[in-house]
């Protein structure tokens, strides 16, 4: 059903509302009159009175007289006055509008053409002139019979110029009829070199410099290629060993300095690293991995223990295959005596029991439940907008739902628009609402995003 809006109303003839809010509407159903109120509290009639129309006026204006049938009101007059060549006159039987007529002729000289409008009748008394002037090589001239438009042409001499890093094509005026000299400049980039050779030549070529960097990388232009080192003996380093490619180590490995590995590393036997180690990709080990301080940015697969005397930081995936459920904070496959800090998302496959308060400091909370039960009688939204120090009104808050089909997703809901300080019902928007809800407002040329509210809004009786 559509919404029903009932104005404040009366069915008693002659009844006028005693008080209304500024702009509020009230209707007398028997008298068929509509009332409202000004800001000073005065009750005004805005429709329902009968007017009788009659023309009058004089030689310079026409008037429409609206004679009202309500003794408490005064008659109104609409005055019609001519402008820009139109003459309006009126009497008790009609209102007449006359327009000025013009004769069109041409005029001018060698640098300008003119269209002259001379009045031949009506209210305009002076002639009007339209000047047509050429620019940028266009010449306009005129006389009493025609207006002529011609274009100039230019001849250019081309020469080369520039510097050791640019090439310039110079367009010099050959005939002396252009006012300035034009240039086109070419500049090289990304290993392309452009330079001026002489007044007749511009040289363009590809730079071919090769730079072998000190870190074992081969640099060609601005691109860096990997270096593959094949060795059946030792690789010794007194400092940090950084490996950007995949690394396979088939025997015991002992490293007394720091180790940084960007890609995958496989240990076929025991690995012992005295210093710090940083792994940015997969670690696979058949034996024990012992590291002083370890930072892992990828998955760990190990058939042995992972021992560390310092902090073990795992930024990638970690898998625990023990199936023991937890019945308290001291039982289960993983028991942590201290606090737990998790930098990424957490997924729990079965029930979650929290004995203390549950605080979420992230920006998104997703609940995939068919039934949600909350004991609180009211829900508080946009809590972060008000505190004991600062009060703000910058977020649009409310609730919404998602619907659609396999090709598109739509959102509908009710929210408070902070910028308009009003509640809005949305029926179909394509962008999921956040702290600022984007929708087509009612003042726009299209209000298709606004929802329909089916309700009865009753102003009562007076």
C-alpha positions in Angstrom: 0.0 0.0 0.0 1.0 3.6 -0.4 1.5 5.9 2.6 -1.5 7.9 3.8 -0.9 11.5 5.0 -3.9 13.1 6.8 -3.8 16.9 7.3 -5.2 18.5 10.5 -8.9 18.9 9.5 -12.4 20.0 10.4 -15.9 19.2 8.9 -17.6 22.2 10.6 -18.5 25.0 8.2 -16.7 28.3 8.9 -14.3 26.7 11.3 -10.8 28.2 11.2 -7.8 26.6 13.1 -6.9 28.6 16.2 -3.2 27.9 16.0 -0.7 26.2 13.6 3.0 25.8 13.4 4.8 27.9 10.8 4.1 26.2 7.4 1.8 23.6 8.9 -1.3 22.8 6.8 -5.0 22.4 8.0 -8.1 21.9 5.8 -11.8 22.7 6.2 -13.4 19.8 4.4 -16.9 21.4 4.2 -15.7 24.9 3.1 -13.0 23.4 0.9 -10.4 25.8 2.2 -6.7 25.3 3.1 -5.0 27.1 6.0 -1.4 27.7 7.2 0.5 30.0 9.6 3.1 32.7 9.2 6.1 32.9 11.6 4.3 35.4 13.8 1.4 33.0 14.4 -1.1 34.6 12.0 -3.5 32.1 10.4 -3.7 32.6 6.6 -6.0 31.2 3.9 -3.9 29.8 1.0 -6.7 28.3 -1.1 -10.5 28.0 -1.4 -11.6 31.6 -2.2 -13.3 32.5 -5.5 -11.9 35.2 -7.7 -13.6 37.0 -10.6 -11.2 38.2 -13.4 -11.6 41.4 -15.4 -9.2 43.3 -17.8 -8.4 47.0 -17.6 -5.4 49.4 -18.1 -4.3 52.3 -20.3 -2.0 53.1 -23.3 1.2 51.9 -21.5 0.1 48.8 -19.5 -2.6 46.2 -19.2 -4.1 45.0 -15.9 -5.9 41.9 -14.8 -8.2 42.5 -11.8 -8.9 39.6 -9.4 -12.1 40.5 -7.4 -12.4 38.2 -4.3 -15.7 37.0 -3.0 -14.4 37.0 0.7 -15.2 40.4 2.4 -12.3 39.8 4.8 -9.8 39.9 1.9 -8.8 42.6 -0.6 -8.8 42.5 -4.4 -5.6 41.7 -6.3 -4.2 43.1 -9.6 -1.8 41.6 -12.1 0.1 44.4 -14.2 1.5 43.6 -17.6 4.1 46.1 -18.9 6.0 45.9 -22.3 9.8 45.9 -22.6 12.4 45.6 -25.4 10.2 46.9 -28.2 6.9 45.4 -27.0 4.0 47.8 -26.2 1.2 46.7 -23.9 -2.2 48.6 -23.5 -5.5 47.7 -21.9 -9.1 48.6 -21.3 -12.2 47.0 -19.8 -12.6 44.5 -22.7 -9.1 43.5 -23.7 -5.3 43.7 -23.3 -3.3 44.4 -26.4 0.4 43.5 -27.0 2.3 45.1 -30.0 5.9 44.3 -31.1 8.4 46.4 -32.9 9.3 45.5 -36.6 12.8 46.1 -38.1 14.4 46.6 -41.5 17.7 44.7 -41.8 20.6 46.2 -43.8 24.4 45.8 -44.0 27.2 48.3 -43.5 30.9 48.5 -42.4 34.4 49.2 -43.7 37.6 47.3 -44.6 38.1 45.9 -41.0 34.5 45.3 -39.8 31.1 44.2 -41.1 27.9 45.5 -39.6 24.3 44.2 -39.6 21.9 47.2 -38.9 18.4 46.8 -37.5 16.3 49.9 -38.2 12.8 50.0 -36.4 9.9 50.5 -38.8 7.0 50.2 -36.3 6.2 49.5 -32.6 7.7 50.8 -29.4 11.5 50.8 -30.3 12.8 54.2 -31.5 16.5 53.6 -32.1 18.5 51.5 -34.5 20.6 48.6 -33.3 23.9 47.4 -34.8 25.7 44.0 -34.7 29.5 44.3 -35.4 31.3 41.3 -37.0 35.1 41.6 -36.5 37.8 39.1 -37.6 40.7 37.7 -35.5 43.6 35.2 -35.8 44.1 35.6 -39.6 40.3 36.1 -40.4 39.5 39.5 -42.1 35.9 40.8 -42.1 34.8 43.8 -44.3 31.4 45.2 -45.2 29.4 47.8 -47.2 25.7 48.6 -47.9 25.2 45.4 -49.9 27.2 42.6 -48.3 29.6 41.4 -45.6 32.8 39.6 -46.8 34.8 37.1 -44.7 38.3 36.1 -45.9 41.2 34.0 -44.4 44.9 34.7 -44.6 47.6 32.0 -45.4 51.2 31.8 -44.2 54.4 30.3 -45.5 57.0 28.8 -43.1 60.8 27.9 -43.3 61.6 24.9 -41.1 65.0 24.6 -39.3 66.4 22.5 -36.4 67.5 23.7 -33.0 67.7 22.6 -29.4 70.3 21.5 -26.9 72.3 18.4 -26.1 69.2 16.9 -24.4 66.4 18.3 -26.6 65.5 18.7 -30.3 63.5 21.7 -31.6 61.7 22.2 -35.0 61.6 26.0 -35.7 58.8 27.3 -37.9 60.1 30.6 -39.2 57.9 33.1 -41.1 58.9 33.0 -44.8 56.6 35.7 -46.1 56.6 38.1 -43.2 52.8 37.9 -42.7 52.8 35.9 -39.4 53.5 37.8 -36.2 55.6 35.2 -34.3 57.9 32.2 -34.7 56.5 28.8 -33.6 58.5 25.8 -32.3 58.0 22.1 -31.6 60.4 20.6 -28.9 61.1 16.8 -28.4 62.6 15.6 -25.1 63.9 12.0 -24.4 63.0 9.8 -21.5 63.4 6.1 -20.3 66.8 5.7 -22.1 65.7 7.5 -25.3 68.1 10.4 -26.0 67.1 13.4 -28.2 69.7 16.1 -29.0 70.3 18.8 -31.6 73.2 18.3 -34.0 73.1 21.4 -36.1 70.5 23.7 -37.8 69.5 20.9 -40.1 69.7 17.7 -37.9 68.1 16.3 -34.7 69.5 13.0 -33.4 67.4 10.4 -31.6 68.9 7.1 -30.3 68.5 4.5 -27.5 71.0 4.7 -24.6 72.8 1.3 -24.2 74.7 1.9 -20.9 75.2 -1.3 -18.7 75.9 -1.0 -15.0 76.9 -4.1 -12.9 76.0 -3.2 -9.3 78.1 -4.1 -6.3 75.3 -6.3 -4.7 75.5 -8.9 -7.4 72.6 -7.5 -9.5 72.8 -6.8 -13.2 71.3 -3.4 -14.0 70.3 -2.6 -17.6 68.9 1.0 -17.9 66.3 1.1 -15.1 65.6 -2.6 -15.0 67.2 -5.1 -12.6 67.7 -8.8 -13.6 68.4 -11.6 -11.1 71.8 -13.2 -11.0 72.0 -17.1 -10.7 75.1 -18.4 -8.9 75.9 -22.1 -9.4 78.4 -23.6 -6.9 79.4 -27.2 -5.7 81.6 -25.7 -3.0 81.1 -23.3 -0.2 79.6 -19.8 -0.4 81.2 -17.7 2.3 80.1 -14.4 3.6 81.4 -12.3 6.5 78.2 -10.2 6.5 74.5 -10.6 5.7 73.5 -13.1 3.0 70.5 -12.0 1.0 68.9 -14.5 -1.4 66.1 -13.2 -3.6 65.4 -16.4 -5.5 64.4 -19.9 -4.4 67.1 -21.7 -2.3 67.6 -25.5 -1.8 70.0 -26.6 0.9 70.6 -30.4 0.9 72.9 -30.7 3.9 73.4 -29.3 7.3 73.5 -25.5 7.3 75.3 -23.4 9.9 75.1 -19.6 9.6 76.9 -17.4 12.2 75.5 -14.1 10.8 72.1 -12.8 9.9 70.1 -14.5 7.1 67.5 -12.8 4.9 65.6 -15.0 2.4 63.0 -13.4 0.1 61.7 -16.6 -1.6 61.1 -20.3 -0.6 63.8 -22.2 1.3 64.0 -26.0 1.8 66.2 -27.6 4.5 66.8 -31.3 3.8 68.5 -31.7 7.2 69.0 -29.8 10.5 69.4 -26.0 10.2 71.1 -23.9 12.9 71.2 -20.1 12.6 73.0 -18.2 15.4 72.0 -14.7 14.3 68.6 -13.3 13.3 66.7 -14.8 10.3 64.0 -13.3 8.1 62.0 -15.6 5.8 59.6 -14.0 3.3 58.3 -17.2 1.7 57.7 -20.9 2.4 60.0 -22.8 4.8 60.2 -26.6 4.4 62.4 -28.7 6.7 62.9 -32.4 7.3 64.6 -31.8 10.6 64.8 -29.3 13.4 65.1 -25.5 12.7 66.9 -23.6 15.5 67.2 -19.8 15.1 68.2 -17.1 17.6 65.5 -14.6 16.5 63.2 -15.5 13.7 60.8 -13.5 11.6 58.6 -15.6 9.3 56.4 -14.0 6.6 55.1 -17.2 5.1 54.0 -20.8 5.9 56.1 -23.2 7.9 56.2 -26.9 7.2 58.5 -28.9 9.5 58.8 -32.6 10.5 60.9 -31.6 13.5 60.9 -29.0 16.3 61.2 -25.3 15.8 63.4 -24.0 18.6 64.1 -20.3 19.3 65.8 -18.6 22.2 64.4 -15.3 21.2 61.0 -14.1 19.8 59.3 -16.2 17.1 57.3 -14.0 14.8 55.1 -15.8 12.2 53.4 -13.5 9.7 52.2 -16.3 7.4 50.2 -19.4 7.9 50.7 -21.8 10.9 49.0 -25.2 11.1 48.3 -27.2 14.3 46.9 -30.7 13.6 46.1 -31.6 17.2 42.3 -32.2 17.5 41.9 -31.6 21.3 39.0 -29.3 22.2 39.4 -26.6 24.9 37.2 -26.7 28.0 39.0 -23.9 29.8 41.8 -21.4 29.3 44.4 -24.1 30.3 43.3 -26.9 27.9 43.2 -27.6 24.2 45.6 -28.1 21.2 47.2 -24.6 21.8 47.6 -23.1 25.3 49.0 -19.6 25.7 49.7 -18.5 29.3 50.2 -14.8 28.4 48.4 -12.4 26.1 47.7 -13.2 22.5 48.3 -10.6 19.7 46.9 -11.5 16.2 47.7 -9.2 13.3 45.3 -10.8 10.8 41.8 -12.3 10.6 40.8 -15.2 12.9 38.4 -18.0 12.0 37.0 -20.3 14.7 35.3 -23.5 13.5 33.2 -24.3 16.6 31.8 -22.5 19.6 33.5 -19.5 21.1 33.1 -18.8 24.8 34.3 -15.5 26.3 34.2 -15.2 30.1 35.2 -11.5 30.2 34.0 -8.4 28.2 34.3 -8.7 24.4 35.8 -5.5 22.7 36.2 -5.1 19.0 38.5 -2.3 18.0 38.4 -3.0 14.2 36.2 -1.2 11.7 34.1 -4.2 10.5 32.3 -6.9 12.4 30.6 -9.6 10.4 28.0 -12.1 11.9 26.9 -15.0 9.7 24.0 -16.2 12.0 20.4 -17.1 11.2 19.3 -15.9 14.7 20.8 -13.2 16.8 19.5 -12.7 20.4 20.3 -9.4 22.3 19.0 -8.7 25.8 19.5 -4.9 25.5 16.3 -2.9 24.8 18.1 -0.4 22.6 21.1 -0.5 20.2 23.6 2.4 20.3 25.2 3.3 17.0 28.0 5.8 16.1 29.3 5.8 19.7 32.6 7.2 18.7 31.0 10.5 17.6 30.5 11.7 21.2 32.9 11.6 24.2 33.7 13.8 27.2 36.0 16.0 25.2 34.8 16.4 21.7 31.3 16.1 20.1 31.0 15.6 16.4 28.2 15.0 13.9 30.0 13.6 10.8 28.7 10.0 10.4 25.5 8.8 8.8 24.2 6.0 11.0 21.3 3.5 10.8 20.7 0.0 9.6 20.4 -1.6 6.2 20.0 -5.0 4.4 21.4 -6.6 1.2 19.4 -8.0 -1.7 19.8 -8.7 -5.4 20.6 -11.5 -7.8 23.6 -13.1 -9.5 24.4 -10.1 -11.6 24.1 -7.2 -9.1 23.8 -6.4 -5.4 21.5 -3.8 -3.9 21.1 -2.2 -0.4 18.0 -0.9 1.4 17.6 0.6 4.9 16.9 3.6 7.2 19.6 6.0 8.3 20.2 9.5 9.7 21.9 11.8 7.2 24.3 13.9 9.2 24.6 16.7 6.6 20.8 17.1 6.4 20.1 16.3 10.0 17.1 14.1 9.0 16.2 10.4 8.7 16.2 8.9 5.2 14.6 5.7 3.8 16.7 4.2 0.9 15.2 1.4 -1.2 17.9 0.7 -3.9 21.5 1.9 -3.9 24.4 0.2 -5.5 27.2 1.3 -3.0 27.2 -0.4 0.4 26.6 2.2 3.2 29.4 3.3 5.4 30.0 6.3 7.6 28.8 8.4 4.6 25.8 7.0 2.7 25.6 8.0 -1.0 22.1 8.2 -2.3 20.0 10.3 -4.8 18.3 13.0 -2.7 14.7 14.1 -3.1 16.0 17.5 -4.4 17.7 15.8 -7.3 16.1 15.3 -10.8 15.7 11.6 -9.9 14.6 10.3 -6.5 14.6 6.6 -7.5 17.0 5.6 -4.6 14.6 6.9 -1.9 12.4 4.2 -0.4 8.6 4.1 -0.1 7.3 4.2 3.5 3.9 2.6 3.8 2.3 4.2 6.9 -0.6 6.4 8.1 0.6 9.9 9.1 -2.3 11.6 10.9 -2.3 15.3 11.9 -5.5 15.0 13.9 -8.4 17.4 14.1 -8.9 21.0 15.1 
